[in-house]
Amino acid sequence: MRVIPFLASATLLLAPVASSAATPQQLETGIWQAYKDKNASAFKAMFTPNYQGVYDDGPATIAKELQSMKATNLQSFLISGFTSRMVDPDDMLTIYAVDLKGTVGKTDASGRYWSTSLWHRSGNKWLTAYHSEIKAKK
């Protein structure tokens, strides 16, 4: 997940998973929090092996997301307007806005971003298979 490229990325409302399973918004919040905390191992564990991201600077793999994390200082984030829907029993699409404050290197990356993620269920675990975000126009 990158700030300007994913900072960012949900358990099923309909699927029979553990009763204490996270909601889709909690999954997205968790991935953003791991990125903010620069917790690379927790962050990486939330992605499928063939994860793909798409951002204004091009496509991204998990390796590129982890590299971006090193240069990013995410001070805060707030998810709003969250929606999710099942694409099929094992795939879920999330769409939301995220307002963030932070920098990438010395460049201010603060603002609102429109984000979308595709989560895939692998066993009883939801993993991010795809994520994209774009800075909102003012």
Buried (B, 14 or more C-beta within 10 A) or exposed (E): BBBBBBBBBBBBEEBEBEEEBBBBBEBBBBBBBBBBEBEBEBBBEBBBEEBBBBBEEEEBEBEBBBEBBEEBBBEEBEBEEBEBEBEEEEBBBBEBBBBBBBBBEEEEBBBBBBBBBBBBBEEEBBBBBBBBBBBEEE
